Amino acid sequence: MKHILIVDDNAVTVSMLSKVLVAHGNIFDISTAKDGKDAIVVIDSKKIDLVITDLSMPRMNGFALIEYILKFYPDIHIIAMSAYGTPEIEAKFNSMPTIKYFNKPLKTDAIIDTIFAKLEISYGQIEGIGLSSFLQLLEMESKTCTLSIISSQGKKTGALYFLEGALIDAETEGLEGDVAAYEIVSWEDAKIQIVNTLNREERRIVQPLMNILMEGAKLKDEKEEEAEKEEETEKPLNISEEPADNNSIQETGGVFDEISLPAEPTGGESQQLDEIPELFTVEQLLESSPLSGILSKMKDALVKIMGPIAEIVFTDALDSWMTSGEPSTSSIPLLLDILDSEIGDPEKITKYRELIE
């Protein structure tokens, strides 16, 4: 396992980088610090392979921290970042073999590629093959590797560990071993990323892979049956008693055309038809709310821009959107602002806006 320290007084940057790294499975141990002084405490107390640090921070800035690392821990790789960099600073840092510099807002793809390159970790994304089929292929080829698995909606992440073609362990959201493997295999249309290293010594899974796949398929069927029963028993959400012709769902081709805005109040009546009940969870907001159609299209557009990590980014943005107030069509501009902050890269932000307009 590689140990990474993220140093920045900006909580949004720290959260974004942490989520991006976690999405690649349990191959990283992630620590954080708010400034250089806190970072030195961490570095002095545990093994660190790579430090990602901002340059402008209170108490001790990134320049002082980098000098400390170069003097006392020259083997630690460093990624420096700043929103106020200059060509001279960039050239100076990039001339040093253990340092790579990035301007903010960060391009997460470039950061990840740099991290894997500096730590000499080989990885790639698997496309065009289902999870079960790919696991059987690993078994046939006696592969040793770690798989990072992301559920189709990006709400769950897990890791599968293979040693010479044998599945020896699995982890996801508090589950481990056999039960974690059953859960991961049951995910539909999961995204697969492979890391050609194995940071796992203990073997928690001893049964054949085929047993795991059969139990996972059984669990998937049970989930689908439960979902069907819930759909049959759930009462349709009624957000208005207004006639359908005033607030009907329409298909006109645009992202924002799925939900029509409420008619202006008449006779002193005031209705907020586009508001979503406060009790909605993120999952319900995506799957069974009046805004589910528009949100699904926004999420799909983000996947085209950011890849598998977009599922996690979009879910996190929805959570922030819901805590800021009641979600509605009128507050979608706020959601877009939150997504801009999560995306970070101006070029990707522009492309995303073009896709959803």
Contacts in CASP RR format, 6 or more apart in sequence:
PFRMAT RR
TARGET T0000
AUTHOR 0000-0000-0000
METHOD contacts of the structure
MODEL  1
MKHILIVDDNAVTVSMLSKVLVAHGNIFDISTAKDGKDAIVVIDSKKIDL
VITDLSMPRMNGFALIEYILKFYPDIHIIAMSAYGTPEIEAKFNSMPTIK
YFNKPLKTDAIIDTIFAKLEISYGQIEGIGLSSFLQLLEMESKTCTLSII
SSQGKKTGALYFLEGALIDAETEGLEGDVAAYEIVSWEDAKIQIVNTLNR
EERRIVQPLMNILMEGAKLKDEKEEEAEKEEETEKPLNISEEPADNNSIQ
ETGGVFDEISLPAEPTGGESQQLDEIPELFTVEQLLESSPLSGILSKMKD
ALVKIMGPIAEIVFTDALDSWMTSGEPSTSSIPLLLDILDSEIGDPEKIT
KYRELIE
1 26 0 8 1.000
1 27 0 8 1.000
1 28 0 8 1.000
1 29 0 8 1.000
1 199 0 8 1.000
2 27 0 8 1.000
2 28 0 8 1.000
2 29 0 8 1.000
2 49 0 8 1.000
2 50 0 8 1.000
2 119 0 8 1.000
2 121 0 8 1.000
3 28 0 8 1.000
3 29 0 8 1.000
3 31 0 8 1.000
3 46 0 8 1.000
3 47 0 8 1.000
3 48 0 8 1.000
3 49 0 8 1.000
3 50 0 8 1.000
4 21 0 8 1.000
4 28 0 8 1.000
4 29 0 8 1.000
4 30 0 8 1.000
4 31 0 8 1.000
4 48 0 8 1.000
4 49 0 8 1.000
4 50 0 8 1.000
4 51 0 8 1.000
4 52 0 8 1.000
4 115 0 8 1.000
5 30 0 8 1.000
5 31 0 8 1.000
5 32 0 8 1.000
5 33 0 8 1.000
5 39 0 8 1.000
5 42 0 8 1.000
5 43 0 8 1.000
5 48 0 8 1.000
5 50 0 8 1.000
5 51 0 8 1.000
5 52 0 8 1.000
6 13 0 8 1.000
6 14 0 8 1.000
6 17 0 8 1.000
6 18 0 8 1.000
6 30 0 8 1.000
6 31 0 8 1.000
6 32 0 8 1.000
6 33 0 8 1.000
6 52 0 8 1.000
6 53 0 8 1.000
7 32 0 8 1.000
7 33 0 8 1.000
7 34 0 8 1.000
7 35 0 8 1.000
7 36 0 8 1.000
7 38 0 8 1.000
7 39 0 8 1.000
7 51 0 8 1.000
7 52 0 8 1.000
7 53 0 8 1.000
7 54 0 8 1.000
7 57 0 8 1.000
7 62 0 8 1.000
7 65 0 8 1.000
8 14 0 8 1.000
8 34 0 8 1.000
8 52 0 8 1.000
8 53 0 8 1.000
8 54 0 8 1.000
8 57 0 8 1.000
8 81 0 8 1.000
9 34 0 8 1.000
9 35 0 8 1.000
9 54 0 8 1.000
9 57 0 8 1.000
9 58 0 8 1.000
10 54 0 8 1.000
12 341 0 8 1.000
13 54 0 8 1.000
13 81 0 8 1.000
13 104 0 8 1.000
13 106 0 8 1.000
14 32 0 8 1.000
15 316 0 8 1.000
16 106 0 8 1.000
16 108 0 8 1.000
16 313 0 8 1.000
16 342 0 8 1.000
16 344 0 8 1.000
17 52 0 8 1.000
17 106 0 8 1.000
17 108 0 8 1.000
17 111 0 8 1.000
18 30 0 8 1.000
18 32 0 8 1.000
19 309 0 8 1.000
19 312 0 8 1.000
19 313 0 8 1.000
19 316 0 8 1.000
20 108 0 8 1.000
20 111 0 8 1.000
20 112 0 8 1.000
20 309 0 8 1.000
21 28 0 8 1.000
21 30 0 8 1.000
21 112 0 8 1.000
21 115 0 8 1.000
22 28 0 8 1.000
22 30 0 8 1.000
22 157 0 8 1.000
23 148 0 8 1.000
23 150 0 8 1.000
23 157 0 8 1.000
23 308 0 8 1.000
23 309 0 8 1.000
23 312 0 8 1.000
24 112 0 8 1.000
24 123 0 8 1.000
24 148 0 8 1.000
24 193 0 8 1.000
24 195 0 8 1.000
25 146 0 8 1.000
25 148 0 8 1.000
25 157 0 8 1.000
25 158 0 8 1.000
25 159 0 8 1.000
25 193 0 8 1.000
25 195 0 8 1.000
26 146 0 8 1.000
26 158 0 8 1.000
26 159 0 8 1.000
26 171 0 8 1.000
26 199 0 8 1.000
27 121 0 8 1.000
27 146 0 8 1.000
27 148 0 8 1.000
27 159 0 8 1.000
27 195 0 8 1.000
27 197 0 8 1.000
27 199 0 8 1.000
31 42 0 8 1.000
31 46 0 8 1.000
31 48 0 8 1.000
33 39 0 8 1.000
33 41 0 8 1.000
33 42 0 8 1.000
34 57 0 8 1.000
34 58 0 8 1.000
35 57 0 8 1.000
35 58 0 8 1.000
35 59 0 8 1.000
35 60 0 8 1.000
35 61 0 8 1.000
36 53 0 8 1.000
36 57 0 8 1.000
36 59 0 8 1.000
36 60 0 8 1.000
36 61 0 8 1.000
36 62 0 8 1.000
36 64 0 8 1.000
36 65 0 8 1.000
37 59 0 8 1.000
37 60 0 8 1.000
39 51 0 8 1.000
39 53 0 8 1.000
39 60 0 8 1.000
39 65 0 8 1.000
40 60 0 8 1.000
40 65 0 8 1.000
40 68 0 8 1.000
42 48 0 8 1.000
43 51 0 8 1.000
43 68 0 8 1.000
43 69 0 8 1.000
43 73 0 8 1.000
43 76 0 8 1.000
48 73 0 8 1.000
48 76 0 8 1.000
49 76 0 8 1.000
49 77 0 8 1.000
49 119 0 8 1.000
50 76 0 8 1.000
50 77 0 8 1.000
50 78 0 8 1.000
50 79 0 8 1.000
50 115 0 8 1.000
50 118 0 8 1.000
50 119 0 8 1.000
51 65 0 8 1.000
51 69 0 8 1.000
51 76 0 8 1.000
51 77 0 8 1.000
51 78 0 8 1.000
51 79 0 8 1.000
52 78 0 8 1.000
52 79 0 8 1.000
52 81 0 8 1.000
52 111 0 8 1.000
52 115 0 8 1.000
53 62 0 8 1.000
53 65 0 8 1.000
53 66 0 8 1.000
53 78 0 8 1.000
53 79 0 8 1.000
53 80 0 8 1.000
53 81 0 8 1.000
54 62 0 8 1.000
54 80 0 8 1.000
54 81 0 8 1.000
54 82 0 8 1.000
55 61 0 8 1.000
55 62 0 8 1.000
55 63 0 8 1.000
55 80 0 8 1.000
55 81 0 8 1.000
55 82 0 8 1.000
55 84 0 8 1.000
55 85 0 8 1.000
55 89 0 8 1.000
56 62 0 8 1.000
56 82 0 8 1.000
56 83 0 8 1.000
56 84 0 8 1.000
62 80 0 8 1.000
66 78 0 8 1.000
66 80 0 8 1.000
66 99 0 8 1.000
69 76 0 8 1.000
69 78 0 8 1.000
70 98 0 8 1.000
74 98 0 8 1.000
75 98 0 8 1.000
76 98 0 8 1.000
77 98 0 8 1.000
77 99 0 8 1.000
77 118 0 8 1.000
77 119 0 8 1.000
78 98 0 8 1.000
78 99 0 8 1.000
78 100 0 8 1.000
79 99 0 8 1.000
79 100 0 8 1.000
79 101 0 8 1.000
79 102 0 8 1.000
79 111 0 8 1.000
79 114 0 8 1.000
79 115 0 8 1.000
79 118 0 8 1.000
80 93 0 8 1.000
80 99 0 8 1.000
80 100 0 8 1.000
80 101 0 8 1.000
80 102 0 8 1.000
81 101 0 8 1.000
81 102 0 8 1.000
81 103 0 8 1.000
81 104 0 8 1.000
81 106 0 8 1.000
82 89 0 8 1.000
82 101 0 8 1.000
82 103 0 8 1.000
82 104 0 8 1.000
83 103 0 8 1.000
83 104 0 8 1.000
83 105 0 8 1.000
85 103 0 8 1.000
89 101 0 8 1.000
90 101 0 8 1.000
90 103 0 8 1.000
93 99 0 8 1.000
93 100 0 8 1.000
93 101 0 8 1.000
94 100 0 8 1.000
94 101 0 8 1.000
100 114 0 8 1.000
100 118 0 8 1.000
102 110 0 8 1.000
102 111 0 8 1.000
102 114 0 8 1.000
105 344 0 8 1.000
105 345 0 8 1.000
105 346 0 8 1.000
106 344 0 8 1.000
106 345 0 8 1.000
107 345 0 8 1.000
107 348 0 8 1.000
108 306 0 8 1.000
108 309 0 8 1.000
108 344 0 8 1.000
108 345 0 8 1.000
115 121 0 8 1.000
116 122 0 8 1.000
116 123 0 8 1.000
121 195 0 8 1.000
121 196 0 8 1.000
121 197 0 8 1.000
122 195 0 8 1.000
122 196 0 8 1.000
122 197 0 8 1.000
123 193 0 8 1.000
123 194 0 8 1.000
123 195 0 8 1.000
123 196 0 8 1.000
124 193 0 8 1.000
124 194 0 8 1.000
124 195 0 8 1.000
125 191 0 8 1.000
125 192 0 8 1.000
125 193 0 8 1.000
125 194 0 8 1.000
125 308 0 8 1.000
126 134 0 8 1.000
126 192 0 8 1.000
126 193 0 8 1.000
126 194 0 8 1.000
129 137 0 8 1.000
129 192 0 8 1.000
130 190 0 8 1.000
130 192 0 8 1.000
131 149 0 8 1.000
131 184 0 8 1.000
131 185 0 8 1.000
131 187 0 8 1.000
131 190 0 8 1.000
131 192 0 8 1.000
132 185 0 8 1.000
132 213 0 8 1.000
132 217 0 8 1.000
134 192 0 8 1.000
135 160 0 8 1.000
135 167 0 8 1.000
135 185 0 8 1.000
135 209 0 8 1.000
135 213 0 8 1.000
136 209 0 8 1.000
136 213 0 8 1.000
138 145 0 8 1.000
138 162 0 8 1.000
138 165 0 8 1.000
139 162 0 8 1.000
139 165 0 8 1.000
139 166 0 8 1.000
139 167 0 8 1.000
139 209 0 8 1.000
141 165 0 8 1.000
142 164 0 8 1.000
142 165 0 8 1.000
143 162 0 8 1.000
143 164 0 8 1.000
143 165 0 8 1.000
144 162 0 8 1.000
144 163 0 8 1.000
144 164 0 8 1.000
144 165 0 8 1.000
144 196 0 8 1.000
144 198 0 8 1.000
145 162 0 8 1.000
145 194 0 8 1.000
145 195 0 8 1.000
145 196 0 8 1.000
145 197 0 8 1.000
145 198 0 8 1.000
146 159 0 8 1.000
146 160 0 8 1.000
146 161 0 8 1.000
146 162 0 8 1.000
146 194 0 8 1.000
146 195 0 8 1.000
146 197 0 8 1.000
146 198 0 8 1.000
146 199 0 8 1.000
146 200 0 8 1.000
147 159 0 8 1.000
147 160 0 8 1.000
147 161 0 8 1.000
147 162 0 8 1.000
147 192 0 8 1.000
147 193 0 8 1.000
147 194 0 8 1.000
147 195 0 8 1.000
148 157 0 8 1.000
148 158 0 8 1.000
148 159 0 8 1.000
148 192 0 8 1.000
148 193 0 8 1.000
148 194 0 8 1.000
148 195 0 8 1.000
149 157 0 8 1.000
149 158 0 8 1.000
149 159 0 8 1.000
149 160 0 8 1.000
149 172 0 8 1.000
149 184 0 8 1.000
149 187 0 8 1.000
149 190 0 8 1.000
149 191 0 8 1.000
149 192 0 8 1.000
149 193 0 8 1.000
150 156 0 8 1.000
150 157 0 8 1.000
150 158 0 8 1.000
150 190 0 8 1.000
150 191 0 8 1.000
150 193 0 8 1.000
150 308 0 8 1.000
150 309 0 8 1.000
150 311 0 8 1.000
150 312 0 8 1.000
151 157 0 8 1.000
151 187 0 8 1.000
151 190 0 8 1.000
151 191 0 8 1.000
151 311 0 8 1.000
152 187 0 8 1.000
152 188 0 8 1.000
152 189 0 8 1.000
152 190 0 8 1.000
152 191 0 8 1.000
152 311 0 8 1.000
153 283 0 8 1.000
153 286 0 8 1.000
153 299 0 8 1.000
153 311 0 8 1.000
153 315 0 8 1.000
154 191 0 8 1.000
154 308 0 8 1.000
154 311 0 8 1.000
154 312 0 8 1.000
154 314 0 8 1.000
154 315 0 8 1.000
155 282 0 8 1.000
155 283 0 8 1.000
155 311 0 8 1.000
155 315 0 8 1.000
156 172 0 8 1.000
156 173 0 8 1.000
156 187 0 8 1.000
157 172 0 8 1.000
157 173 0 8 1.000
157 312 0 8 1.000
158 170 0 8 1.000
158 171 0 8 1.000
158 172 0 8 1.000
158 173 0 8 1.000
158 180 0 8 1.000
158 184 0 8 1.000
159 170 0 8 1.000
159 171 0 8 1.000
159 172 0 8 1.000
160 167 0 8 1.000
160 169 0 8 1.000
160 170 0 8 1.000
160 181 0 8 1.000
160 184 0 8 1.000
161 167 0 8 1.000
161 168 0 8 1.000
161 169 0 8 1.000
161 170 0 8 1.000
161 198 0 8 1.000
161 200 0 8 1.000
162 168 0 8 1.000
162 198 0 8 1.000
163 198 0 8 1.000
163 200 0 8 1.000
163 203 0 8 1.000
166 209 0 8 1.000
167 181 0 8 1.000
167 205 0 8 1.000
167 209 0 8 1.000
167 212 0 8 1.000
168 200 0 8 1.000
168 203 0 8 1.000
168 204 0 8 1.000
168 205 0 8 1.000
169 176 0 8 1.000
169 177 0 8 1.000
169 200 0 8 1.000
169 202 0 8 1.000
169 203 0 8 1.000
169 204 0 8 1.000
169 205 0 8 1.000
170 176 0 8 1.000
170 177 0 8 1.000
170 178 0 8 1.000
170 180 0 8 1.000
170 181 0 8 1.000
170 184 0 8 1.000
170 204 0 8 1.000
170 205 0 8 1.000
171 177 0 8 1.000
171 180 0 8 1.000
172 180 0 8 1.000
172 183 0 8 1.000
172 184 0 8 1.000
173 183 0 8 1.000
174 180 0 8 1.000
175 183 0 8 1.000
176 204 0 8 1.000
177 204 0 8 1.000
177 205 0 8 1.000
178 204 0 8 1.000
178 205 0 8 1.000
178 207 0 8 1.000
178 212 0 8 1.000
178 215 0 8 1.000
181 205 0 8 1.000
181 212 0 8 1.000
181 216 0 8 1.000
182 212 0 8 1.000
182 215 0 8 1.000
182 216 0 8 1.000
182 219 0 8 1.000
183 216 0 8 1.000
183 219 0 8 1.000
184 190 0 8 1.000
185 212 0 8 1.000
185 213 0 8 1.000
185 215 0 8 1.000
185 216 0 8 1.000
185 217 0 8 1.000
185 219 0 8 1.000
185 220 0 8 1.000
186 216 0 8 1.000
186 217 0 8 1.000
186 219 0 8 1.000
186 220 0 8 1.000
186 223 0 8 1.000
187 220 0 8 1.000
188 220 0 8 1.000
191 308 0 8 1.000
191 311 0 8 1.000
193 308 0 8 1.000
205 212 0 8 1.000
234 288 0 8 1.000
237 288 0 8 1.000
237 289 0 8 1.000
237 290 0 8 1.000
239 273 0 8 1.000
239 275 0 8 1.000
239 290 0 8 1.000
240 247 0 8 1.000
240 262 0 8 1.000
240 271 0 8 1.000
240 273 0 8 1.000
242 262 0 8 1.000
242 263 0 8 1.000
242 271 0 8 1.000
242 273 0 8 1.000
246 262 0 8 1.000
246 263 0 8 1.000
247 260 0 8 1.000
247 262 0 8 1.000
247 263 0 8 1.000
247 273 0 8 1.000
248 260 0 8 1.000
249 258 0 8 1.000
249 259 0 8 1.000
249 260 0 8 1.000
249 290 0 8 1.000
250 257 0 8 1.000
250 258 0 8 1.000
250 260 0 8 1.000
251 257 0 8 1.000
251 258 0 8 1.000
255 294 0 8 1.000
255 297 0 8 1.000
255 298 0 8 1.000
255 301 0 8 1.000
255 356 0 8 1.000
255 357 0 8 1.000
256 294 0 8 1.000
256 329 0 8 1.000
256 332 0 8 1.000
258 293 0 8 1.000
258 294 0 8 1.000
258 297 0 8 1.000
259 274 0 8 1.000
259 290 0 8 1.000
259 291 0 8 1.000
259 293 0 8 1.000
259 294 0 8 1.000
259 329 0 8 1.000
261 274 0 8 1.000
261 329 0 8 1.000
261 330 0 8 1.000
262 271 0 8 1.000
262 272 0 8 1.000
262 273 0 8 1.000
262 274 0 8 1.000
265 271 0 8 1.000
272 328 0 8 1.000
274 290 0 8 1.000
274 291 0 8 1.000
274 328 0 8 1.000
274 329 0 8 1.000
274 330 0 8 1.000
275 326 0 8 1.000
275 327 0 8 1.000
275 328 0 8 1.000
276 285 0 8 1.000
276 289 0 8 1.000
276 290 0 8 1.000
276 291 0 8 1.000
276 326 0 8 1.000
276 327 0 8 1.000
276 328 0 8 1.000
277 326 0 8 1.000
278 326 0 8 1.000
280 289 0 8 1.000
280 322 0 8 1.000
280 327 0 8 1.000
282 315 0 8 1.000
282 318 0 8 1.000
282 319 0 8 1.000
282 322 0 8 1.000
285 291 0 8 1.000
285 292 0 8 1.000
285 295 0 8 1.000
285 318 0 8 1.000
285 322 0 8 1.000
285 327 0 8 1.000
286 292 0 8 1.000
286 295 0 8 1.000
286 296 0 8 1.000
286 299 0 8 1.000
286 318 0 8 1.000
289 295 0 8 1.000
289 327 0 8 1.000
291 327 0 8 1.000
291 328 0 8 1.000
291 329 0 8 1.000
294 329 0 8 1.000
294 332 0 8 1.000
295 318 0 8 1.000
297 356 0 8 1.000
298 314 0 8 1.000
298 335 0 8 1.000
298 339 0 8 1.000
298 356 0 8 1.000
299 310 0 8 1.000
299 311 0 8 1.000
299 314 0 8 1.000
301 352 0 8 1.000
301 355 0 8 1.000
301 356 0 8 1.000
302 310 0 8 1.000
302 313 0 8 1.000
302 314 0 8 1.000
302 339 0 8 1.000
302 343 0 8 1.000
302 352 0 8 1.000
303 310 0 8 1.000
303 311 0 8 1.000
304 355 0 8 1.000
305 343 0 8 1.000
305 348 0 8 1.000
305 351 0 8 1.000
305 352 0 8 1.000
305 355 0 8 1.000
306 313 0 8 1.000
306 343 0 8 1.000
306 348 0 8 1.000
313 339 0 8 1.000
313 342 0 8 1.000
313 343 0 8 1.000
314 339 0 8 1.000
316 342 0 8 1.000
317 335 0 8 1.000
317 338 0 8 1.000
317 339 0 8 1.000
317 342 0 8 1.000
318 327 0 8 1.000
318 335 0 8 1.000
320 338 0 8 1.000
321 327 0 8 1.000
321 331 0 8 1.000
321 334 0 8 1.000
321 335 0 8 1.000
321 338 0 8 1.000
324 331 0 8 1.000
324 334 0 8 1.000
324 338 0 8 1.000
325 331 0 8 1.000
327 335 0 8 1.000
336 353 0 8 1.000
336 356 0 8 1.000
339 352 0 8 1.000
340 349 0 8 1.000
343 349 0 8 1.000
343 352 0 8 1.000
END
